[in-house]
Amino acid sequence: MKKTTAQQIADYQRGAARSRALQLRMQADGQTVAAEIAAESVDANLDAINTLTAIEQGDQQ
């Protein structure tokens, strides 16, 4: 079953939240490289959210 845009956005939001939590844990543990990788994952999730939001807004116009 195909997910709606809203469902896809929610999935990416959950992914961003998990990645941010991991980033903060890694920073607290002094794991700089792992924290940077987690931050890149957050950025990728946010980029996907922005893209899907733009598509959804375009569909509504």
C-alpha positions as CSV (number, residue, x, y, z in Angstrom):
1,M,0.0,0.0,0.0
2,K,1.4,3.4,-1.0
3,K,1.9,5.9,1.8
4,T,0.5,9.4,1.6
5,T,2.8,12.3,1.6
6,A,1.8,13.1,5.2
7,Q,2.7,9.5,6.2
8,Q,6.1,9.8,4.5
9,I,6.7,13.2,6.2
10,A,5.9,11.6,9.6
11,D,8.3,8.8,8.8
12,Y,11.1,11.2,8.0
13,Q,10.3,13.2,11.2
14,R,10.7,10.1,13.3
15,G,13.9,9.3,11.5
16,A,15.2,12.9,12.2
17,A,14.3,12.6,15.9
18,R,16.0,9.2,16.2
19,S,19.1,10.5,14.5
20,R,19.2,13.7,16.6
21,A,19.0,11.6,19.8
22,L,21.8,9.4,18.6
23,Q,23.9,12.5,17.7
24,L,23.4,13.9,21.2
25,R,24.4,10.6,22.8
26,M,27.5,10.3,20.6
27,Q,28.5,13.9,21.4
28,A,28.1,13.2,25.2
29,D,30.2,10.1,24.8
30,G,32.9,12.0,22.9
31,Q,32.3,10.0,19.7
32,T,32.8,12.9,17.3
33,V,32.8,11.0,14.1
34,A,29.7,9.1,15.0
35,A,28.0,12.3,16.0
36,E,28.9,13.9,12.7
37,I,27.4,10.9,10.8
38,A,24.2,11.1,12.9
39,A,24.0,14.9,12.1
40,E,24.3,14.1,8.4
41,S,21.4,11.7,8.8
42,V,19.3,14.4,10.5
43,D,20.1,16.8,7.6
44,A,19.1,14.2,5.0
45,N,15.8,13.6,6.8
46,L,15.1,17.3,7.0
47,D,15.9,17.7,3.3
48,A,13.4,15.0,2.5
49,I,10.7,16.6,4.7
50,N,11.3,20.0,3.0
51,T,11.0,18.3,-0.4
52,L,7.9,16.4,0.4
53,T,6.3,19.5,2.0
54,A,7.0,21.6,-1.1
55,I,5.5,18.8,-3.3
56,E,2.4,18.6,-1.1
57,Q,2.0,22.4,-1.1
58,G,2.3,22.4,-4.9
59,D,-0.3,19.7,-5.2
60,Q,-2.8,21.8,-3.1
61,Q,-2.5,24.9,-5.2
